[in-house]
Amino acid sequence: MGLFDYQHPNRHPYITRFVLPSLSWPSTDAEATEQLRLFGVIRPLEDSGLLERTALARHQAIVLTELLTSEDDSDALDACAFLTYIESVLIKCLGDRSSSGPAPLSPEEAHALVGALDSCGWLPEWERTRQRVHAHHLLLAAGVSRDGLEPLPTAATMAGYARSVSNHAGEVLAWWIALEEPSATDLFTAVSVILRQVSPQRTDAALHHAVASRLANVPAQDQAGFWRDLLGGPGTHLPEQMLTAVGWPSLPDQFAAEILIDRYTRASRNPDRRAVLELWKAASITNQAVRRSLLQAVLLPMLDANQGAAEHAIQYLPHLMESVPRGTRTSVREAVEASAAKWGALEDRAVKALKTVGYSTERTGLLRLRERITRSNDD
């Protein structure tokens, strides 16, 4: 609430006309720095009601439009403050929701300002991409139509942007996804680079949420195609945290199983076999028929492949399901026990794993010290 909100409009002590002349078009980075300093100075005046918010925004929009449509501003192309100035004015004019009252610009004025940015020819390529996507997203948030504006960059262009500025591309890609609502194929093209490059320590929640939301709105078959392409061949290992955030557990069980089985049939090394189990674990598969097919096609062959693979299979079994589905209980028990018999070091872990997924045990031997799985859980 401003200091003068209860004053009659004709008696309101506005100082807008004295301030506007100082808000001019910067032509150097130093001048842009000064303009940014002035923005901070006048904000309390605007909040107090001494400056007319609409008049201030319209003036800044006119100045920025003139700047963007100028012939050349090559001296400012790589100037940090200059580019920050442009974004600050865009946010002020298109997306400032911190003050009550009507939007600072009319839909037509906002549309014209974004159109000027679209046609700007002197901004650096990737900076222009970022600023344009941001401005269009601000229009979307404000409910202003984008009809008639220049189309946004393609998925391939956004992929190039991600390669060039991967440390800051997540939010921009999230805006682009919300605006373009791309197909699963275009979504993969745009985001695969950054999803494969970003480490779990540098997760981008906005991008992950945008990808998951978009995938939830495309057919399951298209979702499966996205995941098949993103996961790639056996050597591609992606963090479980990222897979979960982007929506891998939401893929229908049957499609997830097809991807897992295909990856396993192409895996020839134990690390790649273990990666299949990691994906299976992250998928949170609950359908009993699908679990049976995965046990038959993935887990049982791993138990017989070699000691390392068998160790992985026994280790992951309790993380893949709480209980072994009917129809496979006997075969799973026999395969686990056969591995333990072949590689004695696995015996204790084998019994523990089977107990965890619901198999009963009994004590044997003279002193009842040895524990083994009973046949009571067999099919």
Short mmCIF file of the C-alpha atoms (twelve columns), coordinates in Angstrom:
data_MODEL
# 
_entry.id   MODEL 
# 
loop_
_atom_site.group_PDB 
_atom_site.id 
_atom_site.type_symbol 
_atom_site.label_atom_id 
_atom_site.label_alt_id 
_atom_site.label_comp_id 
_atom_site.label_asym_id 
_atom_site.label_seq_id 
_atom_site.Cartn_x 
_atom_site.Cartn_y 
_atom_site.Cartn_z 
_atom_site.pdbx_PDB_model_num 
ATOM 1   C CA . MET A 1   0.000  0.000   0.000   1 
ATOM 2   C CA . GLY A 2   1.391  3.424   -0.961  1 
ATOM 3   C CA . LEU A 3   1.594  6.456   1.304   1 
ATOM 4   C CA . PHE A 4   -0.916 8.391   -0.787  1 
ATOM 5   C CA . ASP A 5   -3.429 5.680   -1.752  1 
ATOM 6   C CA . TYR A 6   -6.270 7.573   -0.035  1 
ATOM 7   C CA . GLN A 7   -5.502 10.898  -1.680  1 
ATOM 8   C CA . HIS A 8   -7.891 12.156  -4.344  1 
ATOM 9   C CA . PRO A 9   -6.244 11.557  -7.777  1 
ATOM 10  C CA . ASN A 10  -6.208 15.292  -8.515  1 
ATOM 11  C CA . ARG A 11  -4.275 15.973  -5.311  1 
ATOM 12  C CA . HIS A 12  -1.842 13.056  -5.583  1 
ATOM 13  C CA . PRO A 13  1.760  14.383  -5.267  1 
ATOM 14  C CA . TYR A 14  3.218  12.478  -8.261  1 
ATOM 15  C CA . ILE A 15  6.836  13.194  -9.180  1 
ATOM 16  C CA . THR A 16  6.758  10.993  -12.293 1 
ATOM 17  C CA . ARG A 17  7.378  13.819  -14.788 1 
ATOM 18  C CA . PHE A 18  10.552 14.786  -12.965 1 
ATOM 19  C CA . VAL A 19  11.928 11.227  -12.933 1 
ATOM 20  C CA . LEU A 20  11.195 9.987   -16.446 1 
ATOM 21  C CA . PRO A 21  13.832 12.114  -18.232 1 
ATOM 22  C CA . SER A 22  16.570 10.360  -16.228 1 
ATOM 23  C CA . LEU A 23  15.441 6.954   -17.534 1 
ATOM 24  C CA . SER A 24  17.020 7.050   -20.947 1 
ATOM 25  C CA . TRP A 25  18.409 4.741   -23.597 1 
ATOM 26  C CA . PRO A 26  21.879 3.495   -22.537 1 
ATOM 27  C CA . SER A 27  24.487 3.225   -25.259 1 
ATOM 28  C CA . THR A 28  27.370 1.817   -23.186 1 
ATOM 29  C CA . ASP A 29  27.792 -0.706  -20.417 1 
ATOM 30  C CA . ALA A 30  28.580 2.102   -17.973 1 
ATOM 31  C CA . GLU A 31  25.343 3.856   -18.857 1 
ATOM 32  C CA . ALA A 32  23.428 0.597   -18.461 1 
ATOM 33  C CA . THR A 33  24.992 0.169   -15.008 1 
ATOM 34  C CA . GLU A 34  23.801 3.656   -14.100 1 
ATOM 35  C CA . GLN A 35  20.278 2.893   -15.317 1 
ATOM 36  C CA . LEU A 36  20.195 -0.256  -13.180 1 
ATOM 37  C CA . ARG A 37  21.302 1.816   -10.187 1 
ATOM 38  C CA . LEU A 38  18.484 4.273   -10.853 1 
ATOM 39  C CA . PHE A 39  15.965 1.427   -10.985 1 
ATOM 40  C CA . GLY A 40  16.940 0.553   -7.415  1 
ATOM 41  C CA . VAL A 41  16.669 4.194   -6.327  1 
ATOM 42  C CA . ILE A 42  13.198 4.786   -7.743  1 
ATOM 43  C CA . ARG A 43  11.648 1.491   -6.619  1 
ATOM 44  C CA . PRO A 44  10.849 2.814   -3.091  1 
ATOM 45  C CA . LEU A 45  9.355  5.917   -4.695  1 
ATOM 46  C CA . GLU A 46  7.136  3.742   -6.875  1 
ATOM 47  C CA . ASP A 47  6.121  1.570   -3.924  1 
ATOM 48  C CA . SER A 48  5.211  4.642   -1.892  1 
ATOM 49  C CA . GLY A 49  2.935  5.938   -4.637  1 
ATOM 50  C CA . LEU A 50  5.023  8.932   -5.659  1 
ATOM 51  C CA . LEU A 51  5.600  7.468   -9.136  1 
ATOM 52  C CA . GLU A 52  2.840  6.404   -11.491 1 
ATOM 53  C CA . ARG A 53  3.487  2.742   -12.194 1 
ATOM 54  C CA . THR A 54  1.778  2.651   -15.578 1 
ATOM 55  C CA . ALA A 55  3.454  5.815   -16.873 1 
ATOM 56  C CA . LEU A 56  6.839  4.552   -15.683 1 
ATOM 57  C CA . ALA A 57  6.426  1.170   -17.392 1 
ATOM 58  C CA . ARG A 58  5.200  2.709   -20.629 1 
ATOM 59  C CA . HIS A 59  8.144  5.087   -20.714 1 
ATOM 60  C CA . GLN A 60  10.616 2.263   -20.138 1 
ATOM 61  C CA . ALA A 61  8.897  0.144   -22.791 1 
ATOM 62  C CA . ILE A 62  9.214  2.961   -25.330 1 
ATOM 63  C CA . VAL A 63  12.899 3.454   -24.512 1 
ATOM 64  C CA . LEU A 64  13.627 -0.275  -24.742 1 
ATOM 65  C CA . THR A 65  11.698 -0.625  -28.002 1 
ATOM 66  C CA . GLU A 66  13.753 2.166   -29.546 1 
ATOM 67  C CA . LEU A 67  16.920 0.487   -28.332 1 
ATOM 68  C CA . LEU A 68  15.960 -2.953  -29.679 1 
ATOM 69  C CA . THR A 69  14.940 -1.599  -33.065 1 
ATOM 70  C CA . SER A 70  18.043 0.540   -33.486 1 
ATOM 71  C CA . GLU A 71  20.299 -0.253  -36.415 1 
ATOM 72  C CA . ASP A 72  23.317 -1.428  -34.458 1 
ATOM 73  C CA . ASP A 73  24.527 -1.527  -30.883 1 
ATOM 74  C CA . SER A 74  27.640 -3.580  -31.427 1 
ATOM 75  C CA . ASP A 75  29.526 -1.784  -28.639 1 
ATOM 76  C CA . ALA A 76  27.148 -3.369  -26.123 1 
ATOM 77  C CA . LEU A 77  26.981 -6.894  -27.524 1 
ATOM 78  C CA . ASP A 78  29.099 -8.539  -24.819 1 
ATOM 79  C CA . ALA A 79  28.360 -6.043  -22.033 1 
ATOM 80  C CA . CYS A 80  26.936 -7.791  -18.994 1 
ATOM 81  C CA . ALA A 81  25.191 -4.768  -17.485 1 
ATOM 82  C CA . PHE A 82  23.709 -3.862  -20.859 1 
ATOM 83  C CA . LEU A 83  22.080 -7.277  -21.254 1 
ATOM 84  C CA . THR A 84  20.915 -7.211  -17.626 1 
ATOM 85  C CA . TYR A 85  19.313 -3.829  -18.305 1 
ATOM 86  C CA . ILE A 86  17.284 -5.280  -21.186 1 
ATOM 87  C CA . GLU A 87  16.025 -8.185  -19.101 1 
ATOM 88  C CA . SER A 88  15.231 -5.950  -16.130 1 
ATOM 89  C CA . VAL A 89  13.037 -3.700  -18.253 1 
ATOM 90  C CA . LEU A 90  11.299 -6.687  -19.848 1 
ATOM 91  C CA . ILE A 91  10.462 -8.107  -16.431 1 
ATOM 92  C CA . LYS A 92  9.326  -4.703  -15.207 1 
ATOM 93  C CA . CYS A 93  7.056  -4.133  -18.173 1 
ATOM 94  C CA . LEU A 94  5.771  -7.646  -18.777 1 
ATOM 95  C CA . GLY A 95  6.016  -9.593  -15.577 1 
ATOM 96  C CA . ASP A 96  6.112  -7.396  -12.468 1 
ATOM 97  C CA . ARG A 97  3.494  -8.960  -10.181 1 
ATOM 98  C CA . SER A 98  4.851  -7.463  -6.959  1 
ATOM 99  C CA . SER A 99  2.489  -4.481  -7.077  1 
ATOM 100 C CA . SER A 100 -1.272 -4.525  -6.923  1 
ATOM 101 C CA . GLY A 101 -3.433 -2.949  -9.575  1 
ATOM 102 C CA . PRO A 102 -3.675 -3.417  -13.335 1 
ATOM 103 C CA . ALA A 103 -0.868 -4.670  -15.542 1 
ATOM 104 C CA . PRO A 104 1.667  -1.930  -16.349 1 
ATOM 105 C CA . LEU A 105 1.206  -2.353  -20.110 1 
ATOM 106 C CA . SER A 106 -1.874 -3.041  -22.176 1 
ATOM 107 C CA . PRO A 107 -1.892 -6.344  -24.132 1 
ATOM 108 C CA . GLU A 108 -1.178 -4.385  -27.316 1 
ATOM 109 C CA . GLU A 109 1.765  -2.551  -25.760 1 
ATOM 110 C CA . ALA A 110 3.193  -5.772  -24.312 1 
ATOM 111 C CA . HIS A 111 2.785  -7.509  -27.675 1 
ATOM 112 C CA . ALA A 112 4.599  -4.660  -29.455 1 
ATOM 113 C CA . LEU A 113 7.517  -4.740  -26.987 1 
ATOM 114 C CA . VAL A 114 8.051  -8.479  -27.463 1 
ATOM 115 C CA . GLY A 115 7.760  -7.999  -31.221 1 
ATOM 116 C CA . ALA A 116 10.617 -5.501  -31.058 1 
ATOM 117 C CA . LEU A 117 12.739 -8.015  -29.182 1 
ATOM 118 C CA . ASP A 118 11.879 -10.721 -31.744 1 
ATOM 119 C CA . SER A 119 13.101 -8.533  -34.593 1 
ATOM 120 C CA . CYS A 120 16.241 -7.275  -32.845 1 
ATOM 121 C CA . GLY A 121 19.201 -8.029  -35.068 1 
ATOM 122 C CA . TRP A 122 22.173 -7.045  -32.930 1 
ATOM 123 C CA . LEU A 123 21.829 -9.170  -29.786 1 
ATOM 124 C CA . PRO A 124 24.223 -12.160 -29.595 1 
ATOM 125 C CA . GLU A 125 22.516 -15.317 -30.878 1 
ATOM 126 C CA . TRP A 126 22.172 -17.240 -27.631 1 
ATOM 127 C CA . GLU A 127 21.392 -14.146 -25.578 1 
ATOM 128 C CA . ARG A 128 18.653 -13.280 -28.049 1 
ATOM 129 C CA . THR A 129 17.311 -16.826 -27.727 1 
ATOM 130 C CA . ARG A 130 17.188 -16.596 -23.939 1 
ATOM 131 C CA . GLN A 131 15.637 -13.132 -23.853 1 
ATOM 132 C CA . ARG A 132 13.009 -14.024 -26.466 1 
ATOM 133 C CA . VAL A 133 11.916 -17.222 -24.753 1 
ATOM 134 C CA . HIS A 134 11.742 -15.391 -21.430 1 
ATOM 135 C CA . ALA A 135 9.689  -12.549 -22.872 1 
ATOM 136 C CA . HIS A 136 7.249  -14.919 -24.572 1 
ATOM 137 C CA . HIS A 137 6.883  -16.810 -21.296 1 
ATOM 138 C CA . LEU A 138 6.102  -13.565 -19.488 1 
ATOM 139 C CA . LEU A 139 3.375  -12.922 -22.066 1 
ATOM 140 C CA . LEU A 140 1.993  -16.404 -21.478 1 
ATOM 141 C CA . ALA A 141 1.946  -15.843 -17.717 1 
ATOM 142 C CA . ALA A 142 0.134  -12.549 -18.239 1 
ATOM 143 C CA . GLY A 143 -2.466 -14.165 -20.484 1 
ATOM 144 C CA . VAL A 144 -1.479 -12.073 -23.513 1 
ATOM 145 C CA . SER A 145 -1.879 -13.703 -26.925 1 
ATOM 146 C CA . ARG A 146 1.293  -14.358 -28.905 1 
ATOM 147 C CA . ASP A 147 -0.536 -14.469 -32.229 1 
ATOM 148 C CA . GLY A 148 1.397  -12.672 -34.940 1 
ATOM 149 C CA . LEU A 149 4.744  -12.805 -33.161 1 
ATOM 150 C CA . GLU A 150 7.800  -14.435 -34.699 1 
ATOM 151 C CA . PRO A 151 7.896  -18.217 -33.992 1 
ATOM 152 C CA . LEU A 152 10.177 -19.297 -31.181 1 
ATOM 153 C CA . PRO A 153 13.373 -21.280 -31.886 1 
ATOM 154 C CA . THR A 154 12.985 -24.892 -32.995 1 
ATOM 155 C CA . ALA A 155 13.848 -27.890 -30.826 1 
ATOM 156 C CA . ALA A 156 17.148 -28.270 -32.681 1 
ATOM 157 C CA . THR A 157 18.027 -24.630 -31.976 1 
ATOM 158 C CA . MET A 158 17.201 -25.082 -28.295 1 
ATOM 159 C CA . ALA A 159 19.472 -28.132 -28.233 1 
ATOM 160 C CA . GLY A 160 22.270 -25.957 -29.631 1 
ATOM 161 C CA . TYR A 161 21.515 -23.386 -26.949 1 
ATOM 162 C CA . ALA A 162 21.761 -26.083 -24.262 1 
ATOM 163 C CA . ARG A 163 25.134 -27.226 -25.598 1 
ATOM 164 C CA . SER A 164 26.501 -23.672 -25.561 1 
ATOM 165 C CA . VAL A 165 25.212 -22.494 -22.182 1 
ATOM 166 C CA . SER A 166 24.464 -25.742 -20.339 1 
ATOM 167 C CA . ASN A 167 25.006 -24.193 -16.894 1 
ATOM 168 C CA . HIS A 168 22.067 -21.807 -17.337 1 
ATOM 169 C CA . ALA A 169 19.870 -23.491 -19.922 1 
ATOM 170 C CA . GLY A 170 17.459 -25.418 -17.695 1 
ATOM 171 C CA . GLU A 171 15.078 -22.592 -16.865 1 
ATOM 172 C CA . VAL A 172 15.016 -21.344 -20.460 1 
ATOM 173 C CA . LEU A 173 14.221 -24.839 -21.748 1 
ATOM 174 C CA . ALA A 174 11.454 -25.122 -19.148 1 
ATOM 175 C CA . TRP A 175 9.913  -21.879 -20.443 1 
ATOM 176 C CA . TRP A 176 10.214 -23.113 -24.021 1 
ATOM 177 C CA . ILE A 177 8.462  -26.392 -23.186 1 
ATOM 178 C CA . ALA A 178 5.573  -24.554 -21.523 1 
ATOM 179 C CA . LEU A 179 5.224  -22.293 -24.562 1 
ATOM 180 C CA . GLU A 180 5.656  -24.783 -27.403 1 
ATOM 181 C CA . GLU A 181 4.161  -27.959 -25.893 1 
ATOM 182 C CA . PRO A 182 6.480  -30.019 -28.124 1 
ATOM 183 C CA . SER A 183 5.951  -33.560 -29.324 1 
ATOM 184 C CA . ALA A 184 7.898  -36.287 -27.529 1 
ATOM 185 C CA . THR A 185 10.358 -36.359 -30.429 1 
ATOM 186 C CA . ASP A 186 10.977 -32.597 -30.299 1 
ATOM 187 C CA . LEU A 187 11.137 -32.708 -26.516 1 
ATOM 188 C CA . PHE A 188 13.919 -35.291 -26.713 1 
ATOM 189 C CA . THR A 189 15.766 -33.229 -29.318 1 
ATOM 190 C CA . ALA A 190 15.649 -30.128 -27.128 1 
ATOM 191 C CA . VAL A 191 16.469 -31.544 -23.693 1 
ATOM 192 C CA . SER A 192 18.513 -34.719 -24.193 1 
ATOM 193 C CA . VAL A 193 21.837 -32.869 -24.192 1 
ATOM 194 C CA . ILE A 194 21.289 -31.125 -20.889 1 
ATOM 195 C CA . LEU A 195 19.636 -34.109 -19.182 1 
ATOM 196 C CA . ARG A 196 22.637 -36.269 -20.037 1 
ATOM 197 C CA . GLN A 197 25.199 -33.646 -19.028 1 
ATOM 198 C CA . VAL A 198 23.879 -32.247 -15.760 1 
ATOM 199 C CA . SER A 199 25.103 -34.043 -12.647 1 
ATOM 200 C CA . PRO A 200 22.783 -34.893 -9.718  1 
ATOM 201 C CA . GLN A 201 24.472 -32.119 -7.739  1 
ATOM 202 C CA . ARG A 202 23.302 -29.558 -10.329 1 
ATOM 203 C CA . THR A 203 19.725 -30.670 -10.801 1 
ATOM 204 C CA . ASP A 204 17.308 -28.223 -12.369 1 
ATOM 205 C CA . ALA A 205 13.906 -28.670 -10.750 1 
ATOM 206 C CA . ALA A 206 12.148 -26.329 -13.182 1 
ATOM 207 C CA . LEU A 207 13.354 -28.247 -16.231 1 
ATOM 208 C CA . HIS A 208 12.627 -31.649 -14.709 1 
ATOM 209 C CA . HIS A 209 9.099  -30.581 -13.792 1 
ATOM 210 C CA . ALA A 210 8.509  -29.174 -17.271 1 
ATOM 211 C CA . VAL A 211 9.684  -32.368 -18.982 1 
ATOM 212 C CA . ALA A 212 7.630  -34.607 -16.673 1 
ATOM 213 C CA . SER A 213 4.529  -32.464 -17.160 1 
ATOM 214 C CA . ARG A 214 4.881  -32.535 -20.923 1 
ATOM 215 C CA . LEU A 215 5.451  -36.293 -21.047 1 
ATOM 216 C CA . ALA A 216 2.311  -36.804 -18.955 1 
ATOM 217 C CA . ASN A 217 0.330  -35.174 -21.767 1 
ATOM 218 C CA . VAL A 218 1.578  -37.240 -24.704 1 
ATOM 219 C CA . PRO A 219 0.499  -40.814 -25.610 1 
ATOM 220 C CA . ALA A 220 2.189  -43.652 -23.738 1 
ATOM 221 C CA . GLN A 221 3.755  -44.948 -26.949 1 
ATOM 222 C CA . ASP A 222 5.389  -41.544 -27.503 1 
ATOM 223 C CA . GLN A 223 6.561  -41.446 -23.885 1 
ATOM 224 C CA . ALA A 224 8.225  -44.820 -24.437 1 
ATOM 225 C CA . GLY A 225 9.951  -43.486 -27.549 1 
ATOM 226 C CA . PHE A 226 11.297 -40.526 -25.562 1 
ATOM 227 C CA . TRP A 227 12.708 -42.811 -22.863 1 
ATOM 228 C CA . ARG A 228 14.104 -45.312 -25.338 1 
ATOM 229 C CA . ASP A 229 16.019 -42.516 -27.060 1 
ATOM 230 C CA . LEU A 230 17.132 -40.807 -23.845 1 
ATOM 231 C CA . LEU A 231 18.362 -43.970 -22.167 1 
ATOM 232 C CA . GLY A 232 20.184 -44.985 -25.342 1 
ATOM 233 C CA . GLY A 233 22.437 -48.023 -25.451 1 
ATOM 234 C CA . PRO A 234 23.773 -50.168 -22.602 1 
ATOM 235 C CA . GLY A 235 26.615 -47.749 -21.881 1 
ATOM 236 C CA . THR A 236 24.327 -44.804 -21.059 1 
ATOM 237 C CA . HIS A 237 23.897 -44.466 -17.296 1 
ATOM 238 C CA . LEU A 238 21.702 -41.658 -15.934 1 
ATOM 239 C CA . PRO A 239 21.221 -40.709 -12.245 1 
ATOM 240 C CA . GLU A 240 18.150 -42.203 -10.544 1 
ATOM 241 C CA . GLN A 241 17.336 -38.818 -9.022  1 
ATOM 242 C CA . MET A 242 17.021 -37.266 -12.465 1 
ATOM 243 C CA . LEU A 243 15.083 -40.217 -13.908 1 
ATOM 244 C CA . THR A 244 12.546 -39.992 -11.100 1 
ATOM 245 C CA . ALA A 245 12.143 -36.226 -11.377 1 
ATOM 246 C CA . VAL A 246 11.648 -36.343 -15.154 1 
ATOM 247 C CA . GLY A 247 8.950  -39.025 -14.947 1 
ATOM 248 C CA . TRP A 248 10.505 -42.429 -15.636 1 
ATOM 249 C CA . PRO A 249 8.345  -44.081 -12.900 1 
ATOM 250 C CA . SER A 250 5.215  -42.723 -14.638 1 
ATOM 251 C CA . LEU A 251 5.834  -44.671 -17.850 1 
ATOM 252 C CA . PRO A 252 3.318  -47.542 -17.996 1 
ATOM 253 C CA . ASP A 253 4.854  -50.777 -16.713 1 
ATOM 254 C CA . GLN A 254 4.596  -52.695 -19.987 1 
ATOM 255 C CA . PHE A 255 6.503  -50.034 -21.934 1 
ATOM 256 C CA . ALA A 256 9.149  -49.749 -19.210 1 
ATOM 257 C CA . ALA A 257 9.633  -53.534 -19.250 1 
ATOM 258 C CA . GLU A 258 10.112 -53.575 -23.017 1 
ATOM 259 C CA . ILE A 259 12.864 -50.963 -22.696 1 
ATOM 260 C CA . LEU A 260 14.540 -52.827 -19.810 1 
ATOM 261 C CA . ILE A 261 14.481 -56.172 -21.597 1 
ATOM 262 C CA . ASP A 262 15.855 -54.637 -24.776 1 
ATOM 263 C CA . ARG A 263 18.706 -53.002 -22.846 1 
ATOM 264 C CA . TYR A 264 19.506 -56.247 -21.063 1 
ATOM 265 C CA . THR A 265 19.690 -58.261 -24.270 1 
ATOM 266 C CA . ARG A 266 22.282 -55.758 -25.547 1 
ATOM 267 C CA . ALA A 267 24.295 -55.636 -22.299 1 
ATOM 268 C CA . SER A 268 27.519 -57.637 -22.360 1 
ATOM 269 C CA . ARG A 269 29.291 -56.181 -19.306 1 
ATOM 270 C CA . ASN A 270 28.318 -56.424 -15.645 1 
ATOM 271 C CA . PRO A 271 28.186 -52.626 -15.157 1 
ATOM 272 C CA . ASP A 272 25.661 -52.444 -17.994 1 
ATOM 273 C CA . ARG A 273 23.638 -55.302 -16.502 1 
ATOM 274 C CA . ARG A 274 23.645 -53.518 -13.163 1 
ATOM 275 C CA . ALA A 275 22.447 -50.342 -14.888 1 
ATOM 276 C CA . VAL A 276 19.385 -52.273 -16.105 1 
ATOM 277 C CA . LEU A 277 18.619 -53.207 -12.503 1 
ATOM 278 C CA . GLU A 278 19.022 -49.551 -11.471 1 
ATOM 279 C CA . LEU A 279 16.494 -48.560 -14.132 1 
ATOM 280 C CA . TRP A 280 14.153 -51.339 -13.037 1 
ATOM 281 C CA . LYS A 281 14.401 -50.157 -9.435  1 
ATOM 282 C CA . ALA A 282 13.676 -46.546 -10.414 1 
ATOM 283 C CA . ALA A 283 10.687 -47.597 -12.554 1 
ATOM 284 C CA . SER A 284 8.707  -48.799 -9.498  1 
ATOM 285 C CA . ILE A 285 6.953  -51.520 -11.509 1 
ATOM 286 C CA . THR A 286 3.899  -52.974 -9.753  1 
ATOM 287 C CA . ASN A 287 2.083  -55.014 -12.414 1 
ATOM 288 C CA . GLN A 288 2.524  -58.694 -11.516 1 
ATOM 289 C CA . ALA A 289 2.523  -59.972 -15.100 1 
ATOM 290 C CA . VAL A 290 5.172  -57.417 -16.057 1 
ATOM 291 C CA . ARG A 291 7.265  -58.382 -13.045 1 
ATOM 292 C CA . ARG A 292 7.115  -62.024 -14.109 1 
ATOM 293 C CA . SER A 293 8.312  -61.167 -17.610 1 
ATOM 294 C CA . LEU A 294 11.214 -59.133 -16.189 1 
ATOM 295 C CA . LEU A 295 12.211 -61.906 -13.827 1 
ATOM 296 C CA . GLN A 296 12.253 -64.381 -16.695 1 
ATOM 297 C CA . ALA A 297 14.066 -62.109 -19.163 1 
ATOM 298 C CA . VAL A 298 16.474 -60.207 -16.885 1 
ATOM 299 C CA . LEU A 299 16.945 -61.499 -13.345 1 
ATOM 300 C CA . LEU A 300 17.108 -65.240 -13.971 1 
ATOM 301 C CA . PRO A 301 19.655 -64.932 -16.819 1 
ATOM 302 C CA . MET A 302 21.792 -62.622 -14.612 1 
ATOM 303 C CA . LEU A 303 21.862 -65.206 -11.852 1 
ATOM 304 C CA . ASP A 304 23.454 -67.660 -14.272 1 
ATOM 305 C CA . ALA A 305 25.718 -65.286 -16.246 1 
ATOM 306 C CA . ASN A 306 28.748 -65.029 -13.934 1 
ATOM 307 C CA . GLN A 307 29.517 -64.397 -10.279 1 
ATOM 308 C CA . GLY A 308 29.527 -60.614 -10.603 1 
ATOM 309 C CA . ALA A 309 26.191 -60.549 -12.428 1 
ATOM 310 C CA . ALA A 310 24.680 -63.000 -9.945  1 
ATOM 311 C CA . GLU A 311 25.870 -60.830 -7.061  1 
ATOM 312 C CA . HIS A 312 24.140 -57.800 -8.599  1 
ATOM 313 C CA . ALA A 313 20.921 -59.768 -9.134  1 
ATOM 314 C CA . ILE A 314 20.854 -60.983 -5.521  1 
ATOM 315 C CA . GLN A 315 21.704 -57.517 -4.198  1 
ATOM 316 C CA . TYR A 316 18.930 -55.785 -6.150  1 
ATOM 317 C CA . LEU A 317 16.162 -58.396 -5.777  1 
ATOM 318 C CA . PRO A 318 14.768 -56.900 -2.502  1 
ATOM 319 C CA . HIS A 319 14.771 -53.421 -4.085  1 
ATOM 320 C CA . LEU A 320 12.819 -54.523 -7.145  1 
ATOM 321 C CA . MET A 321 9.771  -55.997 -5.400  1 
ATOM 322 C CA . GLU A 322 8.404  -56.759 -1.949  1 
ATOM 323 C CA . SER A 323 7.416  -60.274 -2.961  1 
ATOM 324 C CA . VAL A 324 8.018  -62.539 -5.945  1 
ATOM 325 C CA . PRO A 325 4.844  -62.928 -8.047  1 
ATOM 326 C CA . ARG A 326 3.122  -66.289 -8.289  1 
ATOM 327 C CA . GLY A 327 4.270  -68.378 -11.200 1 
ATOM 328 C CA . THR A 328 7.939  -67.531 -10.694 1 
ATOM 329 C CA . ARG A 329 8.536  -68.267 -7.016  1 
ATOM 330 C CA . THR A 330 9.970  -71.714 -7.564  1 
ATOM 331 C CA . SER A 331 12.162 -70.690 -10.507 1 
ATOM 332 C CA . VAL A 332 13.510 -67.644 -8.628  1 
ATOM 333 C CA . ARG A 333 14.342 -69.718 -5.545  1 
ATOM 334 C CA . GLU A 334 16.029 -72.414 -7.604  1 
ATOM 335 C CA . ALA A 335 18.039 -69.881 -9.622  1 
ATOM 336 C CA . VAL A 336 19.213 -68.006 -6.508  1 
ATOM 337 C CA . GLU A 337 20.167 -71.255 -4.754  1 
ATOM 338 C CA . ALA A 338 21.970 -72.498 -7.861  1 
ATOM 339 C CA . SER A 339 24.039 -69.298 -7.928  1 
ATOM 340 C CA . ALA A 340 24.842 -69.650 -4.248  1 
ATOM 341 C CA . ALA A 341 25.901 -73.260 -4.797  1 
ATOM 342 C CA . LYS A 342 28.079 -72.320 -7.758  1 
ATOM 343 C CA . TRP A 343 29.667 -69.304 -6.022  1 
ATOM 344 C CA . GLY A 344 29.773 -70.096 -2.310  1 
ATOM 345 C CA . ALA A 345 30.515 -66.519 -1.274  1 
ATOM 346 C CA . LEU A 346 26.968 -65.577 -2.270  1 
ATOM 347 C CA . GLU A 347 25.180 -68.094 -0.037  1 
ATOM 348 C CA . ASP A 348 24.450 -65.860 2.982   1 
ATOM 349 C CA . ARG A 349 23.399 -62.936 0.778   1 
ATOM 350 C CA . ALA A 350 21.162 -65.233 -1.267  1 
ATOM 351 C CA . VAL A 351 19.285 -66.454 1.815   1 
ATOM 352 C CA . LYS A 352 18.936 -62.902 3.145   1 
ATOM 353 C CA . ALA A 353 17.587 -61.618 -0.187  1 
ATOM 354 C CA . LEU A 354 15.002 -64.387 -0.474  1 
ATOM 355 C CA . LYS A 355 13.891 -63.838 3.137   1 
ATOM 356 C CA . THR A 356 13.422 -60.130 2.392   1 
ATOM 357 C CA . VAL A 357 11.032 -60.862 -0.482  1 
ATOM 358 C CA . GLY A 358 8.918  -63.242 1.596   1 
ATOM 359 C CA . TYR A 359 10.494 -66.691 1.469   1 
ATOM 360 C CA . SER A 360 10.374 -68.752 4.675   1 
ATOM 361 C CA . THR A 361 13.526 -70.298 6.161   1 
ATOM 362 C CA . GLU A 362 14.411 -73.174 8.417   1 
ATOM 363 C CA . ARG A 363 17.407 -74.093 10.571  1 
ATOM 364 C CA . THR A 364 19.386 -77.199 9.649   1 
ATOM 365 C CA . GLY A 365 22.456 -79.080 10.864  1 
ATOM 366 C CA . LEU A 366 23.391 -80.665 14.155  1 
ATOM 367 C CA . LEU A 367 23.345 -77.378 16.061  1 
ATOM 368 C CA . ARG A 368 20.721 -75.737 13.862  1 
ATOM 369 C CA . LEU A 369 23.213 -73.042 12.845  1 
ATOM 370 C CA . ARG A 370 22.666 -73.175 9.109   1 
ATOM 371 C CA . GLU A 371 19.709 -71.350 7.589   1 
ATOM 372 C CA . ARG A 372 18.126 -72.353 4.312   1 
ATOM 373 C CA . ILE A 373 15.041 -71.476 2.282   1 
ATOM 374 C CA . THR A 374 12.100 -73.842 2.687   1 
ATOM 375 C CA . ARG A 375 9.871  -75.012 -0.135  1 
ATOM 376 C CA . SER A 376 6.723  -73.609 1.480   1 
ATOM 377 C CA . ASN A 377 6.660  -70.575 -0.817  1 
ATOM 378 C CA . ASP A 378 7.029  -72.536 -4.040  1 
ATOM 379 C CA . ASP A 379 4.308  -72.348 -6.698  1 
# 
